[in-house]
């Protein structure tokens, strides 16, 4: 059947009338009967598919050129939150109205598509309405402006503030914390209405998650972070996990549920999609909550450790969060850096480092019972302590401190060697869990979990003999420096150490040392009671501390020539002792002990307890009021440098004055009173360290002496073999010097000893090989 040009124009006008999208006007409409008539006409012409495709193109063009630009035009960057709230509301309302105007056309397009023979999906969907919504979303998102999130963030920030504070009670004159208006002008109800209406429209357009999802996520994460920082910073004695979880559930998730459910408190039971979306959002935000809280606590972990055990609730929170996050490596790295920065430098005393190390052990033991984190984090601390010369002395001093606040003394006191027997270990076999993947396979898991604080400190050096020997040295110091010795306390410490370290030979030596003290008291009393003793002719009394030389640690080698009357007195005491003990005699250490003297100058009298050195020094000034350091050196057999340092003690008391360079005189009469009054305030400040110096050789010095035994072996090796690496020297020493005193020598200790020899030019190190220098 043929049609004229006029007929075709009439048909085309009817098509435009049915699909006004093909023109610039979208206000036309037609009845269903008129639309069916058009379909019959175009069916007769066989052009349904062409018309459908033309409508598709024009709809897409209209959305791209009109709808999307009009929507995004309202997303200009504004700083005012209220204005941004209004702009987002207006943009969504306009988009929703535009969507509504398309509904009749989409309905006719759906009918037209059903009459087409190919029945092609529209915009990827069989349902034309779903395809149109997908086209709308794609068109909008293809023109997404860079700062679109600013307006959306303002909208949800205001609504969240209103929701978060909707239950707070406000006085009539107060400002509403939701909308920040005066309470009488509160705008919260309007905000809630707009909030629910806007979200409902976005849900119908299926734009809510795609348009606001990332903005909502970022906004809520910022609120979570600010909330955590607000309530948790600087407070460690309270657990916050439960309160944070409750806030997330009752505030954040409740608010999100109302967004996705258009104002309802929970999604309908049959709405699986919404339920899944809310559930996924909750999982994501819960993880972020734990992650953010854990990062905050990790940054504060050094302070938490310092406050432990008062900060145990914070440690418990970290323990829970580590199981829910992947921040374990971050914790190890940051805590290790914090320890290195704040503890491990020369400005911190060894005792303070040990206190921090002990707190770290206790806190990390509670945080991670497996000991993996502790092993990883404290490795630099152990290395640093190993290189500090006074570490062992500080540890042993802390073990035997008198004050109740000593943590190591408490550890020593509560140690029970039977607490971890095999039977108890076997009972927990069903609770066994494998070590984490970052555990060191070379370290036994049971030892890592069960080693106590003292064991870990001993393991810094790897030798309990070193610690016991240092205790022996400290005990000797106390016994020689104290006028009144608390034998009961010292015996108690000795028993505690014996229980902790076993029956070490050095502890047996300590037992003999304590016996020497009691025996000395008894012998002194017996000698003084002898009526025919030569001591009765002396103008002063003496009490000797008689030591069994082979059981006491080495003393510092110092020379001191005593005055003749003192030497005579000591000889008389020796004769009395020989008469009492028969075949035994005494070898005096003139630089050790204390001397009680009375100094009288003018109207002033001083009762002092000084060292034998200072007593000898002032006695020489009694016989001769003026001395040069050179003359004192010849008489006392003491180096001039030592004399110059120690004479300051008597200068501080105003008894001796420096007349000229290295020449000193005795200050007599009223001059002594004047000068002593001027220096009385600084008397205890000057030379205090000199009087409290240890008379014993330190463990380090003793070990240096023991290592010197190896030197002859090393010289022989290098003489015969020319050059050797460190490992080879160590192996040969283990083989040939195993019977030498102090034969247990670690590779690290040997390296340090050989490096000392290199510094003194007794060895040459080249390409990792040690050799003797060429002569």
C-alpha positions as CSV (number, residue, x, y, z in Angstrom):
1,X,0.0,0.0,0.0
2,X,1.5,3.3,-1.1
3,X,1.4,6.5,1.0
4,X,1.7,10.1,-0.2
5,X,4.1,12.6,1.3
6,X,1.2,14.3,3.1
7,X,0.2,11.0,4.7
8,X,3.8,10.5,6.0
9,X,3.9,14.1,7.4
10,X,0.6,13.3,9.3
11,X,2.1,10.1,10.7
12,X,5.2,11.8,11.7
13,X,3.3,14.5,13.5
14,X,1.4,11.8,15.4
15,X,4.7,10.1,16.4
16,X,6.0,13.4,17.7
17,X,2.7,13.9,19.5
18,X,3.2,10.5,21.2
19,X,6.9,11.0,21.8
20,X,7.5,14.7,22.5
21,X,11.1,13.9,23.4
22,X,11.7,14.1,19.7
23,X,11.0,17.8,19.8
24,X,12.1,20.6,22.2
25,X,8.8,20.4,24.1
26,X,8.0,17.7,26.7
27,X,4.5,19.0,27.6
28,X,2.5,17.3,25.0
29,X,0.4,14.2,25.9
30,X,-1.8,11.9,24.1
31,X,-4.4,9.3,25.1
32,X,-3.9,5.6,25.0
33,X,-6.3,5.2,22.1
34,X,-4.4,7.8,20.1
35,X,-1.1,6.1,21.0
36,X,-2.5,2.7,19.8
37,X,-3.5,4.4,16.6
38,X,0.0,5.6,16.0
39,X,1.4,2.2,16.7
40,X,-1.0,0.7,14.1
41,X,0.2,3.3,11.6
42,X,3.9,2.8,12.2
43,X,3.3,-1.0,12.3
44,X,1.9,-0.7,8.8
45,X,4.9,1.2,7.7
46,X,7.3,-1.2,9.5
47,X,9.3,1.5,11.1
48,X,8.8,0.6,14.9
49,X,12.5,-0.2,15.4
50,X,13.7,3.0,13.8
51,X,11.3,5.1,15.9
52,X,12.4,3.3,19.1
53,X,16.0,3.8,18.3
54,X,15.4,7.5,17.5
55,X,13.6,7.9,20.8
56,X,16.5,6.3,22.6
57,X,19.0,8.7,21.1
58,X,16.8,11.8,21.8
59,X,16.3,10.7,25.5
60,X,20.0,10.2,26.0
61,X,20.8,13.5,24.3
62,X,18.2,15.4,26.5
63,X,19.6,13.9,29.7
64,X,23.2,14.7,28.7
65,X,22.5,18.3,27.5
66,X,19.7,19.4,30.0
67,X,19.1,17.1,33.0
68,X,22.6,16.4,34.1
69,X,24.0,19.9,33.6
70,X,21.0,21.4,35.5
71,X,21.6,19.0,38.3
72,X,25.3,19.5,38.7
73,X,25.0,23.3,38.3
74,X,23.8,23.4,41.9
75,X,26.9,21.7,43.2
76,X,29.0,24.8,43.4
77,X,31.6,24.9,46.2
78,X,30.2,26.7,49.3
79,X,31.6,27.0,52.8
80,X,28.3,27.5,54.5
81,X,26.9,24.2,55.6
82,X,23.3,25.5,55.7
83,X,23.5,26.8,52.2
84,X,25.0,23.5,51.0
85,X,22.2,21.6,52.7
86,X,19.6,23.7,50.8
87,X,21.4,23.3,47.4
88,X,21.6,19.5,47.7
89,X,17.9,19.3,48.6
90,X,17.0,21.6,45.6
91,X,19.2,19.6,43.2
92,X,17.6,16.2,44.2
93,X,14.1,17.7,44.1
94,X,14.6,19.0,40.6
95,X,16.1,15.7,39.4
96,X,13.2,13.8,40.9
97,X,10.7,16.1,39.1
98,X,12.6,15.7,35.9
99,X,12.5,11.9,36.3
100,X,8.7,12.1,36.9
101,X,8.1,14.0,33.6
102,X,9.8,11.1,31.8
103,X,7.5,8.4,33.2
104,X,4.7,8.7,30.5
105,X,7.3,8.6,27.7
106,X,9.1,5.6,29.3
107,X,5.7,3.8,29.5
108,X,5.0,4.3,25.8
109,X,8.6,3.4,24.9
110,X,8.1,0.2,26.8
111,X,4.9,-0.6,24.8
112,X,6.7,0.3,21.5
113,X,9.6,-1.9,22.4
114,X,7.2,-4.8,23.1
115,X,5.8,-4.4,19.5
116,X,9.3,-4.5,17.9
117,X,10.2,-7.8,16.4
118,X,13.8,-7.8,17.8
119,X,12.8,-7.0,21.4
120,X,16.3,-5.6,22.1
121,X,17.2,-4.7,25.7
122,X,17.0,-1.0,26.4
123,X,20.2,0.4,27.9
124,X,21.3,-3.1,28.9
125,X,18.0,-4.0,30.6
126,X,14.9,-5.9,29.5
127,X,12.8,-3.7,31.6
128,X,12.7,-0.2,30.0
129,X,12.3,1.6,33.3
130,X,15.4,-0.1,34.8
131,X,17.3,0.7,31.6
132,X,16.2,4.3,31.8
133,X,17.4,4.6,35.5
134,X,20.7,3.1,34.5
135,X,21.0,5.6,31.7
136,X,20.2,8.4,34.1
137,X,22.8,7.3,36.6
138,X,25.4,6.8,33.9
139,X,24.8,10.2,32.4
140,X,25.0,12.0,35.8
141,X,28.1,10.2,36.9
142,X,29.8,10.8,33.5
143,X,29.6,14.6,34.2
144,X,30.6,14.3,37.9
145,X,32.3,17.6,39.0
146,X,35.6,17.4,40.9
147,X,34.2,18.9,44.2
148,X,30.8,17.4,44.1
149,X,31.3,15.9,47.6
150,X,31.4,19.2,49.4
151,X,27.7,19.9,49.0
152,X,26.8,16.3,49.9
153,X,29.1,16.4,52.9
154,X,27.3,19.5,54.2
155,X,23.9,17.9,53.8
156,X,24.8,14.8,55.8
157,X,26.9,16.6,58.3
158,X,23.9,18.8,59.4
159,X,21.6,15.8,59.4
160,X,24.0,13.7,61.5
161,X,24.4,16.5,64.0
162,X,20.7,16.7,64.4
163,X,20.3,13.0,64.7
164,X,23.1,12.7,67.2
165,X,21.7,15.4,69.5
166,X,18.0,14.8,69.0
167,X,17.7,13.2,72.5
168,X,19.8,15.9,74.3
169,X,17.9,18.2,76.7
170,X,18.3,21.9,76.0
171,X,17.3,24.8,78.2
172,X,15.2,27.6,76.7
173,X,18.1,30.0,76.4
174,X,20.6,27.4,75.1
175,X,21.7,26.9,71.6
176,X,20.6,23.7,69.9
177,X,23.6,21.5,69.3
178,X,21.9,19.9,66.3
179,X,21.2,22.9,63.9
180,X,23.2,25.4,65.9
181,X,20.3,27.8,66.2
182,X,18.8,29.3,69.3
183,X,16.6,26.7,71.0
184,X,13.5,28.8,70.3
185,X,14.4,28.9,66.6
186,X,15.3,25.2,66.4
187,X,15.2,23.9,62.8
188,X,15.8,20.3,63.6
189,X,12.4,19.0,62.6
190,X,12.7,20.6,59.2
191,X,16.2,19.1,58.7
192,X,14.8,15.6,59.6
193,X,11.9,16.0,57.2
194,X,14.2,17.1,54.3
195,X,16.7,14.4,55.2
196,X,14.2,11.6,55.0
197,X,12.5,13.0,51.9
198,X,15.7,13.5,50.0
199,X,17.0,10.0,50.8
200,X,13.7,8.5,49.7
201,X,13.9,10.2,46.3
202,X,17.5,9.1,45.9
203,X,16.5,5.5,46.7
204,X,13.7,5.6,44.1
205,X,16.2,6.8,41.6
206,X,18.6,4.2,42.7
207,X,21.2,6.9,43.1
208,X,21.7,6.9,46.9
209,X,24.6,4.4,47.1
210,X,26.3,5.5,43.8
211,X,26.0,9.2,44.4
212,X,26.6,9.4,48.2
213,X,28.3,6.1,49.1
214,X,31.9,7.2,49.1
215,X,31.0,10.6,50.6
216,X,29.1,8.9,53.4
217,X,31.9,6.5,54.0
218,X,34.5,9.3,54.3
219,X,32.2,11.4,56.4
220,X,31.4,8.6,58.9
221,X,35.1,7.6,59.1
222,X,36.0,11.2,59.9
223,X,33.3,11.2,62.6
224,X,34.5,7.9,64.0
225,X,38.1,9.2,64.1
226,X,37.1,12.5,65.8
227,X,34.9,10.7,68.3
228,X,37.7,8.3,69.2
229,X,40.3,11.2,69.6
230,X,37.8,13.1,71.7
231,X,37.1,10.5,74.3
232,X,40.2,8.3,74.3
233,X,43.3,10.5,74.1
234,X,45.5,10.5,77.1
235,X,43.3,8.2,79.2
236,X,44.6,4.6,79.7
237,X,42.9,3.3,82.9
238,X,39.5,2.8,81.2
239,X,38.4,0.4,78.5
240,X,36.6,2.1,75.6
241,X,35.9,-0.8,73.2
242,X,32.4,-1.5,74.5
243,X,31.4,2.2,74.6
244,X,32.7,2.7,71.0
245,X,30.9,-0.3,69.7
246,X,27.7,0.9,71.4
247,X,28.1,4.4,69.9
248,X,28.6,2.9,66.5
249,X,25.5,0.7,66.8
250,X,23.1,3.2,68.4
251,X,24.2,6.4,66.6
252,X,26.1,5.7,63.4
253,X,24.3,2.5,62.2
254,X,20.9,3.8,63.3
255,X,21.5,6.9,61.3
256,X,22.6,4.9,58.3
257,X,19.6,2.6,58.6
258,X,17.3,5.6,58.4
259,X,19.1,6.8,55.2
260,X,18.7,3.4,53.5
261,X,15.2,2.8,54.8
262,X,13.8,6.3,54.1
263,X,13.3,7.3,57.7
264,X,12.4,3.8,59.1
265,X,14.4,2.4,62.0
266,X,15.0,-0.9,60.2
267,X,14.6,-2.4,56.7
268,X,11.6,-4.5,55.9
269,X,12.2,-8.3,56.4
270,X,11.8,-9.0,52.7
271,X,14.2,-6.3,51.5
272,X,17.3,-8.4,51.3
273,X,19.2,-5.8,49.2
274,X,18.9,-3.1,51.8
275,X,19.7,-5.5,54.6
276,X,22.8,-6.6,52.8
277,X,23.9,-3.0,52.1
278,X,23.5,-2.0,55.8
279,X,25.3,-5.2,56.9
280,X,28.3,-4.5,54.6
281,X,28.4,-0.9,55.7
282,X,28.5,-2.1,59.4
283,X,31.3,-4.5,58.7
284,X,33.3,-1.8,56.9
285,X,32.8,0.8,59.7
286,X,33.4,-1.7,62.5
287,X,36.7,-2.6,61.0
288,X,37.6,1.1,60.6
289,X,36.6,1.7,64.2
290,X,38.9,-1.0,65.5
291,X,41.6,0.2,63.0
292,X,41.4,3.8,64.0
293,X,41.3,3.1,67.8
294,X,44.2,0.7,67.5
295,X,46.3,3.2,65.6
296,X,45.6,5.8,68.3
297,X,46.6,3.4,71.0
298,X,49.7,2.3,69.1
299,X,50.9,5.9,68.9
300,X,50.4,6.1,72.7
301,X,51.8,2.7,73.5
302,X,55.0,3.9,75.0
303,X,53.1,6.0,77.5
304,X,50.7,3.1,78.1
305,X,53.7,0.8,78.9
306,X,55.2,3.4,81.3
307,X,51.9,3.5,83.2
308,X,51.4,-0.3,83.3
309,X,49.8,-2.0,85.2
310,X,47.5,1.0,85.8
311,X,47.0,1.1,82.0
312,X,46.0,-2.5,81.7
313,X,42.5,-1.6,80.3
314,X,44.1,0.1,77.4
315,X,46.3,-3.0,76.8
316,X,43.2,-5.2,76.9
317,X,41.6,-3.0,74.2
318,X,44.7,-3.3,72.0
319,X,44.7,-7.1,72.5
320,X,41.1,-7.3,71.3
321,X,41.7,-4.9,68.3
322,X,44.8,-6.7,67.1
323,X,42.7,-9.8,66.5
324,X,40.3,-7.8,64.3
325,X,42.9,-5.7,62.4
326,X,46.1,-6.2,60.5
327,X,48.1,-3.7,62.6
328,X,50.4,-6.2,64.4
329,X,53.5,-5.3,62.2
330,X,52.7,-1.6,62.6
331,X,52.6,-2.0,66.4
332,X,56.0,-3.7,66.4
333,X,57.6,-1.2,64.1
334,X,56.3,1.9,65.9
335,X,56.9,0.7,69.4
336,X,60.4,-0.4,68.5
337,X,61.1,3.1,67.1
338,X,59.6,4.7,70.2
339,X,61.9,2.7,72.5
340,X,64.9,3.5,70.4
341,X,64.1,7.2,70.4
342,X,63.0,7.7,74.0
343,X,65.1,5.2,75.9
344,X,68.2,4.1,74.0
345,X,70.5,7.0,74.1
346,X,73.3,8.2,76.4
347,X,71.0,10.8,78.1
348,X,69.0,8.1,79.9
349,X,70.3,6.3,83.0
350,X,70.7,2.6,82.8
351,X,68.3,2.2,85.7
352,X,65.6,4.1,83.8
353,X,66.2,2.0,80.7
354,X,65.8,-1.2,82.8
355,X,62.6,0.2,84.4
356,X,61.2,0.9,80.9
357,X,62.4,-2.6,79.7
358,X,60.7,-4.3,82.6
359,X,57.4,-2.4,82.1
360,X,57.6,-3.3,78.4
361,X,58.0,-7.0,79.3
362,X,55.0,-7.0,81.6
363,X,52.8,-5.1,79.3
364,X,53.6,-7.0,76.1
365,X,53.4,-10.3,78.0
366,X,49.8,-9.4,78.8
367,X,49.2,-8.2,75.3
368,X,50.7,-11.2,73.5
369,X,51.2,-14.3,75.7
370,X,53.0,-16.0,72.9
371,X,55.9,-13.6,73.4
372,X,56.4,-12.9,69.6
373,X,55.8,-9.2,69.9
374,X,58.0,-8.9,72.9
375,X,60.8,-10.8,71.2
376,X,60.6,-8.6,68.1
377,X,60.2,-5.2,69.8
378,X,62.8,-5.5,72.5
379,X,65.7,-6.8,70.4
380,X,67.2,-3.3,70.1
381,X,66.8,-2.8,73.9
382,X,68.7,-6.0,74.6
383,X,71.5,-5.1,72.2
384,X,71.8,-1.7,73.7
385,X,71.9,-3.0,77.3
386,X,74.5,-5.5,76.3
387,X,76.8,-2.7,75.3
388,X,76.4,-0.6,78.5
389,X,79.1,-1.4,81.0
390,X,76.9,-0.8,84.1
391,X,73.9,-2.9,83.0
392,X,74.7,-5.9,85.1
393,X,75.5,-3.8,88.2
394,X,72.2,-1.9,87.8
395,X,70.2,-5.2,87.5
396,X,71.8,-6.8,90.5
397,X,71.4,-3.6,92.5
398,X,67.7,-3.6,91.7
399,X,67.4,-7.2,92.7
400,X,68.6,-6.4,96.2
401,X,67.2,-2.9,96.7
402,X,65.8,-2.2,100.2
403,X,62.8,-0.1,99.0
404,X,59.5,-1.8,98.4
405,X,59.2,-0.3,94.9
406,X,61.9,-2.4,93.3
407,X,60.2,-4.5,90.6
408,X,63.1,-6.9,90.2
409,X,63.2,-7.4,94.0
410,X,59.6,-8.3,93.9
411,X,60.2,-10.7,91.0
412,X,63.0,-12.4,92.9
413,X,60.9,-12.7,96.0
414,X,57.9,-14.3,94.3
415,X,59.9,-16.7,92.1
416,X,58.7,-20.3,92.5
417,X,60.9,-22.9,90.6
418,X,58.1,-25.5,90.9
419,X,55.4,-23.4,89.3
420,X,56.1,-24.5,85.7
421,X,56.6,-28.2,86.1
422,X,55.9,-30.7,83.2
423,X,52.6,-31.9,84.7
424,X,51.1,-28.4,84.5
425,X,52.4,-28.0,80.9
426,X,50.8,-31.3,79.9
427,X,47.5,-30.3,81.3
428,X,47.2,-27.4,78.8
429,X,47.9,-29.5,75.7
430,X,44.3,-29.0,74.5
431,X,44.8,-25.2,74.6
432,X,47.8,-25.3,72.3
433,X,47.8,-22.9,69.3
434,X,50.5,-22.6,66.6
435,X,52.8,-19.6,66.7
436,X,52.1,-16.7,64.3
437,X,53.9,-16.7,61.0
438,X,56.3,-13.9,62.2
439,X,57.6,-16.1,65.0
440,X,61.3,-16.9,65.0
441,X,61.6,-20.7,64.5
442,X,65.0,-20.7,66.2
443,X,63.5,-19.8,69.6
444,X,61.6,-22.5,71.5
445,X,58.0,-21.5,72.0
446,X,57.7,-22.9,75.5
447,X,60.8,-21.0,76.7
448,X,59.5,-17.8,75.0
449,X,56.2,-18.0,76.9
450,X,57.4,-19.1,80.3
451,X,60.6,-17.1,80.7
452,X,60.2,-14.5,83.5
453,X,61.6,-11.0,83.7
454,X,64.8,-12.0,85.5
455,X,65.5,-14.7,83.0
456,X,65.1,-12.3,80.1
457,X,67.5,-9.9,81.8
458,X,70.0,-12.7,82.3
459,X,69.6,-13.7,78.6
460,X,70.7,-10.3,77.6
461,X,74.2,-11.6,78.4
462,X,73.5,-15.3,78.1
463,X,75.3,-16.1,81.4
464,X,73.8,-16.2,84.9
465,X,77.4,-16.6,86.2
466,X,78.0,-13.0,85.3
467,X,75.0,-11.8,87.3
468,X,75.9,-13.9,90.3
469,X,79.5,-12.7,90.2
470,X,78.3,-9.1,90.1
471,X,76.1,-9.7,93.1
472,X,79.2,-11.0,94.9
473,X,81.0,-7.7,94.0
474,X,78.1,-5.6,95.2
475,X,77.8,-7.6,98.4
476,X,81.5,-7.0,99.0
477,X,81.0,-3.3,98.5
478,X,78.1,-3.2,101.0
479,X,80.0,-5.2,103.6
480,X,83.1,-3.0,103.4
481,X,81.3,0.3,103.3
482,X,78.6,-0.1,106.0
483,X,79.4,0.4,109.6
484,X,76.3,-1.6,110.7
485,X,75.7,-4.6,108.6
486,X,72.2,-6.2,108.5
487,X,73.2,-9.8,108.3
488,X,69.6,-11.1,108.4
489,X,68.7,-9.1,105.3
490,X,71.9,-10.1,103.4
491,X,71.3,-13.8,104.2
492,X,67.7,-13.5,103.0
493,X,68.9,-12.0,99.7
494,X,71.4,-14.8,99.4
495,X,68.8,-17.5,99.9
496,X,66.5,-15.9,97.3
497,X,69.4,-15.8,94.7
498,X,70.3,-19.4,95.6
499,X,66.6,-20.4,94.9
500,X,66.6,-18.5,91.6
501,X,70.1,-19.3,90.2
502,X,70.8,-22.6,91.9
503,X,73.9,-23.6,94.0
504,X,76.4,-21.5,92.1
505,X,80.0,-21.5,93.4
506,X,79.9,-17.7,93.6
507,X,76.9,-17.9,95.9
508,X,78.9,-20.2,98.1
509,X,81.6,-17.6,98.1
510,X,79.0,-15.0,99.3
511,X,78.1,-17.3,102.2
512,X,81.8,-17.4,103.2
513,X,82.0,-13.6,102.9
514,X,79.0,-13.2,105.3
515,X,80.7,-15.6,107.7
516,X,83.9,-13.6,107.5
517,X,82.0,-10.5,108.8
518,X,80.6,-12.3,111.9
519,X,84.0,-14.0,112.5
520,X,85.7,-10.6,112.3
521,X,83.4,-9.2,115.0
522,X,84.2,-12.1,117.3
523,X,88.0,-11.9,116.6
524,X,88.1,-8.2,117.3
525,X,86.3,-8.7,120.6
526,X,88.7,-11.4,121.6
527,X,91.8,-9.4,120.7
528,X,90.5,-6.3,122.6
529,X,89.9,-8.5,125.7
530,X,93.5,-9.7,125.8
531,X,95.1,-7.8,128.7
532,X,98.7,-8.2,127.5
533,X,97.8,-7.2,123.9
534,X,100.2,-4.7,122.3
535,X,97.1,-2.7,121.1
536,X,96.5,-1.3,124.6
537,X,99.5,0.9,124.3
538,X,98.2,2.7,121.2
539,X,96.3,6.0,121.5
540,X,93.5,4.8,119.3
541,X,91.3,1.7,118.8
542,X,90.9,-0.3,115.7
543,X,88.5,-3.0,114.4
544,X,89.8,-5.1,111.5
545,X,87.6,-6.8,108.9
546,X,89.4,-10.1,108.3
547,X,88.6,-11.5,104.9
548,X,89.2,-14.9,103.3
549,X,91.1,-13.7,100.3
550,X,90.3,-16.6,98.0
551,X,86.5,-16.1,98.5
552,X,86.3,-12.3,98.0
553,X,86.3,-10.6,94.6
554,X,89.4,-8.7,93.5
555,X,90.0,-5.2,95.0
556,X,91.1,-2.2,93.1
557,X,94.8,-1.9,93.0
558,X,95.7,1.4,94.8
559,X,98.9,2.3,96.6
560,X,99.0,4.2,99.9
561,X,101.8,4.6,102.4
562,X,100.4,5.0,105.9
563,X,102.0,7.1,108.7
564,X,104.5,5.2,110.9
565,X,102.3,5.2,114.0
566,X,99.5,3.6,112.0
567,X,101.7,1.0,110.5
568,X,103.1,0.2,113.9
569,X,99.5,-0.2,115.2
570,X,98.7,-2.6,112.3
571,X,101.8,-4.7,113.0
572,X,100.7,-5.0,116.7
573,X,97.3,-6.1,115.6
574,X,98.9,-8.7,113.3
575,X,101.0,-10.1,116.1
576,X,97.9,-10.3,118.4
577,X,96.0,-12.1,115.6
578,X,98.9,-14.6,115.0
579,X,99.0,-15.3,118.8
580,X,95.3,-16.1,118.6
581,X,95.2,-18.1,115.4
582,X,98.6,-19.8,115.5
583,X,99.7,-20.4,111.9
584,X,97.7,-17.6,110.3
585,X,98.7,-14.1,109.5
586,X,97.2,-10.9,108.0
587,X,98.0,-8.9,104.8
588,X,96.6,-5.4,105.2
589,X,94.9,-3.4,102.5
590,X,95.7,0.1,103.7
591,X,93.4,1.9,101.2
592,X,90.3,0.1,102.4
593,X,88.0,0.8,105.4
594,X,86.8,3.8,107.3
595,X,88.5,6.0,109.8
596,X,86.7,8.0,112.6
597,X,88.7,11.1,113.3
598,X,88.3,14.2,115.4
599,X,89.6,17.4,113.8
600,X,90.1,20.4,116.1
601,X,91.1,23.8,114.7
602,X,90.7,26.9,116.8
603,X,87.3,26.8,118.4
604,X,85.9,24.3,116.0
605,X,85.7,20.6,116.4
606,X,84.7,18.1,113.6
607,X,83.8,14.5,114.1
608,X,84.3,12.9,110.7
609,X,84.2,9.4,109.1
610,X,86.6,9.4,106.1
611,X,88.6,7.1,104.0
612,X,92.1,5.9,105.0
613,X,93.5,8.1,102.2
614,X,91.9,11.3,103.6
615,X,92.9,10.4,107.1
616,X,96.5,9.9,106.1
617,X,96.5,13.2,104.2
618,X,95.3,15.3,107.1
619,X,97.6,13.6,109.6
620,X,100.6,14.8,107.4
621,X,99.3,18.3,107.7
622,X,99.1,17.9,111.5
623,X,102.9,17.3,111.5
624,X,103.7,19.9,108.9
625,X,101.3,22.8,108.0
626,X,102.5,23.3,104.5
627,X,103.0,20.7,101.7
628,X,103.5,20.6,98.0
629,X,101.9,17.9,95.9
630,X,105.3,16.6,95.0
631,X,106.3,16.1,98.6
632,X,103.0,14.4,99.4
633,X,103.5,12.2,96.5
634,X,106.9,11.0,97.8
635,X,105.6,10.5,101.3
636,X,102.2,8.8,100.5
637,X,103.3,6.9,97.4
638,X,100.2,8.2,95.6
639,X,100.1,9.7,92.0
640,X,99.9,13.5,91.9
641,X,96.7,13.4,89.8
642,X,95.0,11.4,92.5
643,X,96.3,13.7,95.3
644,X,95.1,16.8,93.4
645,X,91.6,15.3,93.0
646,X,91.2,14.0,96.6
647,X,92.6,17.0,98.5
648,X,89.5,18.9,97.4
649,X,87.6,17.2,100.2
650,X,89.6,19.0,102.9
651,X,89.4,22.2,100.9
652,X,85.6,21.9,100.9
653,X,85.7,21.8,104.7
654,X,87.8,24.9,104.9
655,X,90.7,23.1,106.6
656,X,93.2,23.1,103.8
657,X,93.8,26.0,101.3
658,X,95.8,26.2,98.1
659,X,98.6,28.8,98.7
660,X,99.9,28.6,95.2
661,X,100.0,26.3,92.3
662,X,100.1,22.7,93.7
663,X,101.1,24.0,97.2
664,X,98.7,23.7,100.1
665,X,98.6,25.0,103.7
666,X,96.7,24.1,106.8
667,X,94.1,26.8,107.7
668,X,94.4,27.5,111.4
669,X,92.5,29.4,114.1
670,X,89.8,31.9,113.2
671,X,90.6,31.6,109.5
672,X,89.4,28.0,109.6
673,X,86.1,29.1,111.2
674,X,85.5,31.8,108.6
675,X,86.3,29.6,105.6
676,X,84.4,26.6,107.0
677,X,81.3,28.7,107.4
678,X,81.5,29.9,103.8
679,X,81.7,26.4,102.4
680,X,79.4,24.6,104.9
681,X,76.5,24.6,102.4
682,X,78.5,22.9,99.7
683,X,80.3,20.4,101.9
684,X,78.1,17.5,101.0
685,X,78.1,18.3,97.3
686,X,81.8,18.2,96.8
687,X,83.7,14.9,96.8
688,X,80.6,12.9,97.6
689,X,81.3,10.6,94.7
690,X,84.9,10.2,95.7
691,X,83.9,8.9,99.2
692,X,81.3,6.6,97.8
693,X,83.5,5.0,95.1
694,X,83.5,1.2,94.9
695,X,86.7,-0.4,96.2
696,X,86.0,-3.6,94.2
697,X,87.0,-4.3,90.7
698,X,83.9,-4.3,88.5
699,X,82.7,-7.4,86.7
700,X,83.8,-5.8,83.5
701,X,87.3,-5.3,84.9
702,X,87.4,-8.9,86.2
703,X,86.2,-10.2,82.9
704,X,88.9,-8.3,81.1
705,X,91.5,-9.9,83.4
706,X,90.1,-13.4,82.6
707,X,90.2,-12.7,78.9
708,X,93.8,-11.8,79.1
709,X,94.4,-15.5,79.7
710,X,93.4,-16.1,76.0
711,X,95.9,-13.6,74.7
712,X,98.9,-16.0,74.9
713,X,96.9,-18.7,73.0
714,X,95.9,-16.1,70.4
715,X,99.5,-14.9,69.9
716,X,100.6,-18.5,69.5
717,X,97.9,-19.2,66.9
718,X,98.8,-16.1,64.8
719,X,102.5,-16.8,65.1
720,X,102.1,-20.2,63.6
721,X,99.2,-19.6,61.2
722,X,100.0,-15.9,60.2
723,X,96.3,-14.8,60.0
724,X,92.9,-16.1,61.1
725,X,89.3,-15.0,60.9
726,X,87.3,-14.4,64.1
727,X,85.3,-17.7,63.8
728,X,88.4,-19.8,63.4
729,X,90.1,-18.2,66.5
730,X,86.9,-18.8,68.5
731,X,86.8,-22.5,67.5
732,X,90.5,-23.0,68.4
733,X,90.1,-21.3,71.7
734,X,87.2,-23.6,72.6
735,X,89.4,-26.6,71.7
736,X,92.8,-25.6,73.3
737,X,91.8,-23.2,76.1
738,X,88.8,-25.0,77.5
739,X,90.5,-25.4,80.9
740,X,91.5,-21.8,81.3
741,X,89.8,-19.6,83.9
742,X,86.7,-17.9,82.3
743,X,86.9,-20.2,79.3
744,X,83.3,-19.6,78.3
745,X,83.7,-16.8,75.8
746,X,81.1,-15.9,73.3
747,X,81.8,-14.9,69.7
748,X,80.6,-11.3,70.4
749,X,82.8,-11.1,73.6
750,X,85.8,-12.3,71.7
751,X,85.2,-9.8,68.9
752,X,85.2,-7.0,71.4
753,X,88.4,-8.2,73.0
754,X,90.2,-8.5,69.7
755,X,89.0,-5.1,68.6
756,X,90.5,-3.7,71.8
757,X,93.8,-5.2,70.8
758,X,93.5,-3.7,67.4
759,X,92.9,-0.3,68.9
760,X,96.1,-0.7,71.0
761,X,98.0,-1.8,67.9
762,X,98.7,-5.2,69.3
763,X,96.7,-6.8,66.4
764,X,96.0,-5.9,62.8
765,X,92.6,-6.4,61.2
766,X,92.5,-6.6,57.4
767,X,89.7,-8.0,55.2
768,X,88.2,-9.8,58.2
769,X,91.5,-11.5,59.1
770,X,93.4,-10.9,62.3
771,X,97.2,-11.0,62.3
772,X,100.1,-9.8,64.5
773,X,101.7,-6.5,63.5
774,X,105.0,-6.8,61.7
775,X,108.0,-5.7,63.8
